[in-house]
Amino acid sequence: MKTFGEYIFEVKAASMYVTLYRKQKGIFYRGEGRGGKGTSIGALGAGIYLTWSETMAQVFADRLGSGGTVKKYKVKSGLKIADVISQDVIAVKAKMGFGPDEYSGDAMYANIMKMDLSKLGYHGVMSDEVAEGIVIFDKKNVKEVK
C-alpha cells in the first residue's frame, strides 16, 4: 500500500512527463547508426530510447561512427510513463536485487524492467537526465517524422 507521500511523488513524476510531452509537442530525438540501430544500455528497460535534446541525440549519433544521424520521432499521446525514481520502478529493481540507483547493462535486466512495468500499465520509463532520456517499450507507440 502506498503512503500519501508516495502518491504525491507519483503525480509529480507523471506531471513531469506530461509537461515535457506538451513542450516538445510529442517530438523526441534519437541518435542512430546505419540500419537504424541506436545506443542504449537498457538502464530504463528494453525499447526505443529517445531524448528531448537534439544536441544529445547528435552526441549519440556521433558515437555510432560515420553514417550516424539524428532522427525525429513523434511519441503517441496518452502513454503512461514511469519516472525512473518512482516507487514502481524501485520495486521492480529491488525484486531483481538492485538498489534504487543501480542497474545492469544485461539484456535480461532490461527485459524484466519492460515486462514488469508493462504489467503495471506503463508504456515506458523516463529520467530527468537528458542523456538517459525516455524509453518507450513498444515501437508501435513511436513514429519517425520525416
C-alpha positions in Angstrom: 0.0 0.0 0.0 1.4 3.4 -0.9 1.7 6.3 1.5 0.3 9.7 0.9 3.8 11.0 0.1 4.3 8.2 -2.5 1.1 9.2 -4.2 2.2 12.9 -4.3 5.5 11.8 -5.8 3.8 9.7 -8.5 1.6 12.6 -9.5 4.7 14.9 -9.8 6.6 12.3 -11.9 3.6 11.9 -14.2 3.2 15.7 -14.5 6.9 16.0 -15.5 6.4 13.7 -18.5 3.1 15.4 -19.5 4.8 18.8 -19.3 7.8 17.7 -21.3 5.5 16.0 -23.8 3.5 19.2 -24.3 6.6 21.4 -24.5 8.1 19.1 -27.2 4.7 18.7 -28.9 5.3 14.9 -28.7 8.6 15.2 -30.7 11.7 13.4 -29.4 15.1 12.6 -30.9 17.3 9.6 -31.3 20.9 9.2 -32.5 21.1 6.3 -34.9 23.7 4.5 -36.8 23.4 2.7 -40.1 20.5 0.4 -40.1 18.6 2.4 -37.5 20.4 1.0 -34.5 20.7 3.3 -31.6 22.8 3.1 -28.4 21.4 2.1 -25.1 22.5 0.1 -22.1 19.0 -0.9 -21.1 19.1 1.1 -17.8 15.4 2.1 -18.1 14.2 -1.1 -19.8 14.0 -2.6 -23.2 12.6 -0.5 -26.0 13.4 2.5 -28.1 15.5 5.2 -26.3 14.7 8.8 -27.1 15.8 12.2 -25.7 14.2 15.6 -25.8 17.5 17.2 -26.8 18.5 17.2 -30.4 22.1 18.0 -29.3 22.2 15.0 -27.1 20.9 12.8 -29.9 23.7 14.1 -32.1 26.2 13.0 -29.4 24.8 9.5 -29.6 24.8 9.6 -33.4 28.5 10.6 -33.4 29.3 7.7 -31.1 28.0 5.3 -33.7 30.6 6.4 -36.2 30.3 7.6 -39.7 26.8 7.4 -41.0 25.3 8.2 -37.6 22.3 10.5 -37.9 19.7 12.2 -35.7 16.1 11.1 -36.3 13.0 12.7 -35.1 10.1 10.7 -33.6 6.6 11.5 -32.6 5.5 9.7 -29.5 1.9 8.7 -29.2 -0.1 10.8 -26.8 -1.7 9.4 -23.7 1.0 7.0 -22.7 1.6 6.2 -19.1 5.3 6.8 -18.4 7.0 5.8 -15.1 9.7 8.0 -13.6 13.0 6.2 -13.0 12.8 7.1 -9.3 9.2 6.2 -8.8 8.2 3.6 -6.2 7.1 1.2 -9.0 10.5 1.3 -10.8 12.3 1.0 -7.4 10.2 -2.1 -6.6 11.0 -3.8 -9.9 14.7 -3.1 -9.3 14.5 -4.4 -5.7 12.9 -7.6 -6.9 16.0 -8.2 -9.1 18.3 -7.4 -6.2 19.2 -3.8 -7.3 19.1 -0.6 -5.3 17.2 2.5 -6.5 20.3 4.0 -8.2 21.6 0.7 -9.6 21.1 -1.0 -12.9 22.6 -3.6 -15.2 23.6 -3.4 -18.8 22.4 -7.0 -19.2 19.6 -7.6 -21.7 17.7 -9.8 -19.1 17.6 -6.8 -16.7 16.2 -4.6 -19.5 13.6 -7.2 -20.5 12.4 -7.7 -16.9 12.1 -4.0 -16.4 9.9 -3.8 -19.5 7.9 -6.8 -18.7 7.2 -6.0 -15.0 6.5 -2.3 -15.7 4.2 -3.2 -18.6 2.2 -5.4 -16.3 1.7 -2.4 -14.1 0.3 -0.5 -17.1 3.3 1.6 -18.1 4.3 2.2 -21.7 7.8 3.4 -20.8 10.2 5.0 -18.3 11.8 8.4 -18.2 14.6 10.0 -16.4 15.1 13.7 -15.8 18.7 13.2 -17.1 18.7 14.2 -20.8 21.4 11.5 -21.6 19.2 8.8 -20.1 16.1 10.3 -21.7 13.0 8.2 -22.2 12.5 4.6 -23.2 9.2 3.6 -25.0 8.7 -0.1 -24.6 6.6 -0.8 -27.8 7.9 0.7 -31.1 4.3 1.0 -32.2 4.0 3.9 -29.8 6.5 6.0 -31.8 6.6 7.0 -35.4 9.5 8.5 -37.3 8.9 12.1 -38.5 10.5 12.7 -41.9 
